[in-house]
């Protein structure tokens, strides 16, 4: 009788625990394996209790902290995604700019190179010249000027004389002007290192291009002055006093002709 009462008490206790967990006894019985033993389940229960005890005290604020950290993580994820999207857009823009730059550079380079090859023989009355890239990367490449005046081997512009360098540079500058013509071109004593023969070639080139470009040049060479339409000089008749003197060539020639008559 005592044993039965003890079992009834245990049964009542188990029923209360089942009720507290809001479980149905029939469902619990159905989930228990047929080969389950009390000793085995008690050992599992002891192990679980031991593991729970090792976890220590429950942090009641953990849920609130978790929610705050989760909200913070969501915000940072959104910010990170915005940065990733901006980075992708920037990389796409850079790629587009690089591609457009390569195409524009290649087009301008080929055009200038062709005009340079055509103009150089006119300036030197023969020979040949060209532009060469230092690398295949159009964004990083440099440009070499290869020039071969008449009677000389093909070489870099650094190996030419001063006059040859000046004429080669003039040829290149005028080639660029032909690609993208400007309203006027100013030359500052570019004929200084040239002899009379090369000055005549330079003047012929200027006469040819003066149809589309207005030239303003500083010079001390008489041959170059002869092709000018207007001369502007600086004179100092008195010490420390500068004066501008202008001469219209056509007017001067007309006056000279009238005086001769």
C-alpha positions in Angstrom: 0.0 0.0 0.0 2.8 2.4 0.8 4.5 1.6 -2.5 1.3 2.3 -4.4 0.9 5.6 -2.7 4.4 6.6 -3.6 3.7 5.7 -7.2 0.5 7.7 -7.1 2.4 10.7 -5.8 5.0 10.4 -8.6 2.3 9.9 -11.1 0.6 13.1 -9.9 3.9 15.0 -10.0 4.6 13.8 -13.6 1.1 14.8 -14.7 1.6 18.3 -13.2 4.9 18.6 -15.1 3.2 17.5 -18.3 0.5 20.1 -17.7 3.0 22.8 -17.0 4.7 22.0 -20.3 1.3 22.1 -22.0 1.7 18.6 -23.4 -0.7 15.8 -24.0 0.1 12.6 -22.1 -1.0 10.5 -25.1 1.3 12.3 -27.4 4.2 11.9 -25.0 3.6 8.2 -24.7 3.4 7.9 -28.5 6.8 9.5 -28.9 8.5 7.3 -26.4 10.5 4.5 -28.2 9.4 1.0 -27.4 12.9 0.0 -26.2 13.3 3.0 -23.9 14.5 2.3 -20.4 14.2 4.5 -17.3 17.9 4.2 -16.4 19.0 5.3 -19.8 16.7 8.3 -19.8 17.7 9.2 -16.3 21.3 9.2 -17.4 20.5 11.5 -20.3 18.6 13.8 -18.0 21.5 14.0 -15.6 23.9 14.8 -18.4 21.5 17.6 -19.7 21.2 19.0 -16.2 25.0 19.0 -15.8 25.4 20.8 -19.2 22.8 23.4 -18.2 24.5 24.0 -14.9 27.8 24.5 -16.6 26.2 27.3 -18.7 26.0 29.4 -15.5 23.4 32.0 -14.7 20.9 33.0 -17.4 21.5 36.5 -18.8 18.0 38.0 -18.8 19.2 41.0 -20.8 20.7 38.8 -23.6 17.5 38.9 -25.7 17.4 42.7 -25.6 21.1 42.9 -26.4 20.7 40.5 -29.2 17.9 42.5 -30.7 20.0 45.7 -30.5 23.0 44.0 -32.1 20.8 42.4 -34.8 19.4 45.8 -35.6 22.9 47.2 -35.7 24.0 44.4 -38.0 21.1 45.0 -40.3 22.1 48.7 -40.5 25.7 47.9 -41.2 24.7 45.3 -43.8 22.7 48.0 -45.6 25.6 50.4 -45.5 27.9 47.8 -46.8 25.6 46.9 -49.6 25.4 50.6 -50.5 29.2 50.8 -50.6 29.4 47.7 -52.7 26.9 49.1 -55.2 28.8 52.4 -55.3 32.0 50.6 -55.8 30.6 48.5 -58.6 29.2 51.6 -60.3 32.6 53.4 -59.9 34.5 50.5 -61.3 32.0 50.3 -64.3 32.5 54.1 -64.8 36.3 53.7 -64.7 36.2 50.8 -67.1 34.0 52.9 -69.5 36.3 55.9 -69.2 39.4 53.7 -69.8 37.8 52.2 -72.9 36.8 55.6 -74.3 40.2 57.0 -73.5 41.9 54.1 -75.4 39.7 54.6 -78.4 40.2 58.4 -78.5 43.9 58.1 -78.0 44.2 55.4 -80.7 42.2 57.5 -83.1 44.2 60.7 -82.4 47.5 58.8 -82.4 46.9 57.1 -85.8 45.7 60.4 -87.3 48.7 62.5 -86.0 51.1 59.7 -87.0 49.8 59.7 -90.6 49.9 63.4 -90.9 53.4 63.5 -89.4 54.6 60.9 -91.9 53.1 63.0 -94.8 54.4 66.4 -93.5 57.9 65.4 -92.5 59.1 64.8 -96.1 57.7 68.1 -97.2 59.7 70.0 -94.5 63.0 68.1 -95.1 62.5 67.7 -98.8 62.7 63.9 -98.3 63.3 61.4 -95.6 60.6 59.9 -93.4 59.4 59.9 -89.8 56.9 58.2 -87.6 55.6 57.9 -84.0 56.1 54.7 -82.1 54.5 53.5 -78.8 56.8 52.4 -76.0 54.3 49.8 -74.7 51.1 48.0 -75.9 49.1 49.5 -73.0 47.4 52.6 -74.5 46.8 54.0 -71.0 50.5 53.7 -69.9 52.4 54.0 -73.2 54.8 56.8 -74.1 55.5 58.0 -77.6 58.8 58.0 -79.4 59.6 60.2 -82.3 61.6 58.4 -85.0 63.0 60.6 -87.7 65.2 59.9 -90.7 66.2 63.1 -92.6 67.5 62.6 -96.1 70.8 60.8 -96.1 70.6 59.6 -92.5 69.6 56.4 -90.8 66.3 56.1 -89.0 67.0 57.2 -85.4 65.4 58.8 -82.3 64.9 62.6 -82.4 67.5 62.8 -79.6 70.3 61.9 -82.0 69.5 64.7 -84.5 71.1 68.1 -84.7 69.6 71.2 -83.2 68.1 72.3 -86.6 66.8 68.9 -87.4 65.2 68.6 -84.0 63.5 72.0 -84.5 62.2 71.0 -87.9 61.0 67.7 -86.7 59.2 69.4 -83.7 57.6 71.9 -86.1 56.4 69.0 -88.3 54.8 67.3 -85.3 53.2 70.5 -84.0 51.7 71.3 -87.4 50.5 67.7 -87.6 48.7 68.1 -84.4 47.3 71.5 -85.6 45.9 69.8 -88.7 44.1 67.2 -86.5 42.5 69.8 -84.2 43.0 73.2 -85.8 43.1 76.2 -83.5 42.2 79.8 -84.4 45.9 80.8 -84.3 49.3 79.5 -83.6 52.1 81.3 -81.7 55.7 80.4 -82.4 58.5 81.8 -80.4 61.8 81.8 -82.3 61.4 78.3 -83.6 63.5 79.3 -86.6 66.5 80.3 -84.4 68.5 77.1 -84.9 67.8 76.8 -88.6 70.0 77.8 -91.5 68.7 79.8 -94.4 67.7 76.7 -96.4 65.7 75.2 -93.6 64.2 78.6 -92.8 62.9 78.7 -96.4 61.3 75.3 -95.9 59.8 76.5 -92.6 58.4 79.6 -94.3 56.9 77.5 -97.1 55.1 75.3 -94.6 53.8 78.4 -92.8 52.5 79.8 -96.1 50.7 76.6 -96.8 49.0 76.5 -93.5 48.2 80.2 -93.2 45.0 79.6 -95.2 43.4 78.0 -92.2 45.5 79.2 -89.2 46.6 82.6 -88.2 50.2 82.6 -87.1 51.9 84.9 -84.6 55.6 84.3 -84.4 58.5 85.9 -82.7 61.6 86.0 -84.9 64.9 87.8 -85.7 65.2 86.1 -89.1 64.8 88.3 -92.1 63.5 85.5 -94.3 60.7 84.8 -91.8 59.9 88.4 -91.5 59.4 88.6 -95.3 56.4 86.3 -95.2 54.6 88.3 -92.4 51.7 90.6 -93.2 52.2 92.7 -90.1 55.4 93.4 -88.2 55.4 94.6 -84.6 58.8 95.6 -83.1 60.0 97.0 -79.9 62.5 99.9 -80.1 64.3 102.0 -77.5 65.1 105.4 -78.9 65.6 106.8 -75.4 67.3 105.0 -72.6 64.8 103.2 -70.5 61.9 104.0 -72.8 60.4 101.3 -75.0 58.2 102.0 -78.0 56.1 99.7 -80.1 56.6 100.1 -83.9 54.1 98.4 -86.3 54.5 98.0 -90.0 51.9 96.8 -92.5 53.9 95.0 -95.2 51.5 95.7 -98.0 51.3 99.3 -97.1 55.1 99.6 -96.9 55.5 97.9 -100.3 53.0 100.3 -101.8 54.7 103.3 -100.3 58.1 102.0 -101.5 56.7 101.6 -105.0 55.3 105.1 -105.0 58.6 106.5 -103.8 60.5 104.7 -106.6 58.2 106.2 -109.2 
